[in-house]
Amino acid sequence: MRSAERHQVIVDRLREVPRVAVAELVEATGASDMTVRRDLDYLAAQGILKRVHGGAVPLLPSGAEPPFAARSEAAVASKRAIAAAAVERLRDGETILLDSGTTALEVARLLRHRSMTVMPLSLHIAHELADAPGIRLLVPGGEPRRGELSLVGPLTLASLRALRFDVAVLSPCAYSLDNGMTAYDLGDAEVKRQALEVATRSIVLVDGEKWDRSALAYICPADRPDVIVTDTAAPEEQRAALSQRGVLVEVVGAELRTGISSEPTRELEGTSR
């Protein structure tokens, strides 16, 4: 099991119980005692947990946003597969509004050799595309959120309202049929809502870990996006329900997520509006 997968096991376990023991994690991950202790030390340095004798306890409340550094190591293969499928839907010459978040960062990495205009909603992504030869980079104003470096506030909203885009590529914090797309931060949710308003079409990136979850700030109904790109961990019955509502759901297969193949299998559900 790779380090990112072990970290995800640890984080998931700490969401369920108030304390986790090293011996329990050794059994769950198949890693050595020393490796698990190094993983705990790493996650403690990221502010996700606190080391205690023989194990760890969570530092983040259940409704708090995990740090960017920790999320960037979670479900990496799945996020890359989702990003690759989303990028195939973007055409050279288009104007793209690109959200913040770790999956959106994977999209940016795949756009470096494309030819289009991109406005990123994150300084992480602006830095990634700053020297991309074919990218015309537009950087909005706003206030970077500490750690996240996503741009929020009145200046960001004013920048969005002044422009129109062909595509908004968004990556919400959580997604459910009942509660729609949500975010942990109020300012971030407001920016995402505005992004939907100024784009002709929308592509939403939702890995399986985000389904059936809700965060504090409401963005939009579940069926507001034109296209949802997800993975095979997304609940099949919910994918079918979205298809019935007219949302095109693209599912990237498990092959790429598990590293078995370099090409993802894909399944389309529903019809685009």
Secondary structure as GFF3:
##gff-version 3
##sequence-region A 1 273
A	DSSP	alpha_helix	3	16	.	.	.	ID=ss1
A	DSSP	beta_strand	20	21	.	.	.	ID=ss2
A	DSSP	alpha_helix	22	29	.	.	.	ID=ss3
A	DSSP	alpha_helix	33	45	.	.	.	ID=ss4
A	DSSP	beta_strand	49	52	.	.	.	ID=ss5
A	DSSP	beta_strand	55	58	.	.	.	ID=ss6
A	DSSP	alpha_helix	68	71	.	.	.	ID=ss7
A	DSSP	alpha_helix	76	87	.	.	.	ID=ss8
A	DSSP	beta_strand	95	98	.	.	.	ID=ss9
A	DSSP	alpha_helix	102	111	.	.	.	ID=ss10
A	DSSP	beta_strand	116	120	.	.	.	ID=ss11
A	DSSP	alpha_helix	123	129	.	.	.	ID=ss12
A	DSSP	beta_strand	135	137	.	.	.	ID=ss13
A	DSSP	beta_strand	143	144	.	.	.	ID=ss14
A	DSSP	beta_strand	151	152	.	.	.	ID=ss15
A	DSSP	alpha_helix	154	161	.	.	.	ID=ss16
A	DSSP	beta_strand	165	170	.	.	.	ID=ss17
A	DSSP	beta_strand	174	176	.	.	.	ID=ss18
A	DSSP	beta_strand	180	183	.	.	.	ID=ss19
A	DSSP	alpha_helix	186	197	.	.	.	ID=ss20
A	DSSP	beta_strand	199	205	.	.	.	ID=ss21
A	DSSP	three_ten_helix	208	210	.	.	.	ID=ss22
A	DSSP	beta_strand	217	220	.	.	.	ID=ss23
A	DSSP	beta_strand	227	231	.	.	.	ID=ss24
A	DSSP	alpha_helix	236	244	.	.	.	ID=ss25
A	DSSP	beta_strand	248	252	.	.	.	ID=ss26
A	DSSP	alpha_helix	254	257	.	.	.	ID=ss27
A	DSSP	beta_strand	266	269	.	.	.	ID=ss28
###
